[in-house]
Amino acid sequence: MAGFAGSVADAFTLFEKFEGKLNEYNGNLERAAVELAKQWRSDSVLRKLEAMLIVMNDEKLLLVSGTGEVIEPDDGILAIGSGGNYALAAGRAMKRFNDDNLEAKDIAKNALDIASEICVFTNDNIIVEQL
């Protein structure tokens, strides 16, 4: 599963590159993310793309950035985009202080709701799909 933030055209380009890397490395999410980050940072065309990716499978959750970073969160929570910092803070607070009573979809929905109250660029029309 993958999500992205930034320029739509750039994000789709990076997503397609990531899919290619994932196929090339037989579904190894971490290796595909690292190889994409290396290519993204070193390629003169890709380097100009403005987007970030969050990718995950049933074992790993990773953020991939154009500066060559591949980040795995300690707490299992990531957020990107204009309201990402607000959503990240809200999500971490909910996880920390709710004694595991909230499901991941509830944390995501509430964190985005809070971010939308703070950030004018974050939409409050939120649909959470659960796989």
C-alpha positions as CSV (number, residue, x, y, z in Angstrom):
1,M,0.0,0.0,0.0
2,A,1.3,3.5,-0.7
3,G,0.2,7.1,-0.2
4,F,1.8,10.3,-1.4
5,A,1.8,14.0,-0.9
6,G,3.0,16.8,-3.1
7,S,2.6,17.6,-6.7
8,V,0.1,15.1,-8.2
9,A,2.1,14.5,-11.4
10,D,5.3,14.1,-9.4
11,A,3.7,11.8,-6.9
12,F,2.4,9.5,-9.6
13,T,5.8,9.4,-11.3
14,L,7.4,8.4,-8.1
15,F,4.7,5.9,-7.3
16,E,5.3,4.2,-10.7
17,K,9.0,4.2,-10.1
18,F,8.4,2.6,-6.6
19,E,6.2,-0.1,-8.2
20,G,9.0,-0.9,-10.6
21,K,11.5,-1.2,-7.8
22,L,9.1,-3.4,-5.8
23,N,8.7,-5.7,-8.7
24,E,12.5,-5.7,-9.4
25,Y,13.2,-6.7,-5.8
26,N,10.5,-9.3,-5.5
27,G,8.3,-7.5,-3.1
28,N,11.1,-6.5,-0.7
29,L,9.6,-3.2,0.5
30,E,12.6,-2.0,2.4
31,R,15.0,-2.7,-0.5
32,A,12.7,-1.1,-3.0
33,A,12.3,2.0,-0.9
34,V,16.1,2.4,-0.4
35,E,16.8,1.8,-4.1
36,L,14.1,4.4,-5.0
37,A,15.5,6.9,-2.6
38,K,19.0,6.4,-4.1
39,Q,17.7,6.8,-7.6
40,W,15.5,9.8,-6.6
41,R,18.5,11.6,-5.0
42,S,21.0,10.9,-7.8
43,D,18.9,11.3,-10.9
44,S,18.9,14.9,-12.2
45,V,15.3,14.6,-13.5
46,L,13.9,12.8,-10.4
47,R,15.7,15.1,-8.0
48,K,13.4,18.0,-9.1
49,L,10.2,16.1,-8.3
50,E,8.4,17.5,-5.3
51,A,6.6,14.7,-3.4
52,M,6.9,12.3,-0.5
53,L,5.8,8.7,-0.3
54,I,4.6,6.5,2.6
55,V,4.7,2.8,1.7
56,M,3.8,-0.2,3.8
57,N,3.1,-3.9,3.8
58,D,2.0,-6.2,6.6
59,E,5.4,-5.9,8.3
60,K,6.9,-2.5,7.5
61,L,5.8,1.2,7.4
62,L,8.3,3.6,5.6
63,L,8.5,7.2,4.6
64,V,10.6,7.8,1.4
65,S,11.7,11.3,0.6
66,G,13.6,13.0,-2.3
67,T,16.5,13.8,0.0
68,G,17.4,10.1,0.1
69,E,15.8,9.4,3.5
70,V,14.0,6.2,4.2
71,I,12.4,6.4,7.6
72,E,10.7,3.7,9.7
73,P,8.8,5.2,12.6
74,D,9.4,3.8,16.1
75,D,5.7,4.2,17.0
76,G,4.1,3.0,13.7
77,I,2.7,6.4,12.9
78,L,3.6,8.6,9.9
79,A,2.0,11.6,8.2
80,I,3.0,13.7,5.2
81,G,1.5,16.7,3.4
82,S,0.6,20.2,4.4
83,G,-1.1,19.1,7.6
84,G,1.3,16.2,8.2
85,N,3.0,17.6,11.3
86,Y,-0.3,18.3,12.9
87,A,-1.8,14.9,12.0
88,L,1.4,13.2,13.2
89,A,1.3,15.0,16.6
90,A,-2.4,14.3,17.0
91,G,-2.0,10.6,16.0
92,R,0.9,10.1,18.4
93,A,-1.0,11.7,21.3
94,M,-4.1,9.6,20.6
95,K,-2.0,6.4,20.5
96,R,-0.1,7.3,23.6
97,F,-3.0,8.3,25.8
98,N,-5.8,6.0,24.7
99,D,-4.5,2.8,26.2
100,D,-4.9,1.0,22.8
101,N,-8.6,1.5,22.8
102,L,-8.6,3.1,19.3
103,E,-8.1,1.2,16.1
104,A,-5.6,2.5,13.5
105,K,-8.5,3.8,11.3
106,D,-9.9,5.8,14.2
107,I,-6.5,7.3,15.0
108,A,-6.0,8.2,11.3
109,K,-9.5,9.8,10.9
110,N,-9.3,11.8,14.2
111,A,-5.7,12.9,13.5
112,L,-6.7,14.2,10.1
113,D,-9.8,15.9,11.5
114,I,-7.5,17.7,14.0
115,A,-5.0,18.6,11.3
116,S,-7.8,20.1,9.2
117,E,-8.9,22.3,12.0
118,I,-5.3,23.8,12.2
119,C,-4.1,23.7,8.6
120,V,-6.1,25.6,5.9
121,F,-4.7,23.3,3.2
122,T,-5.9,20.1,4.9
123,N,-9.4,18.9,3.8
124,D,-11.9,17.7,6.4
125,N,-13.7,15.5,3.9
126,I,-12.0,12.3,5.0
127,I,-12.7,8.7,3.9
128,V,-10.7,6.0,5.6
129,E,-10.4,2.7,3.6
130,Q,-9.4,-0.3,5.7
131,L,-7.7,-3.3,4.1
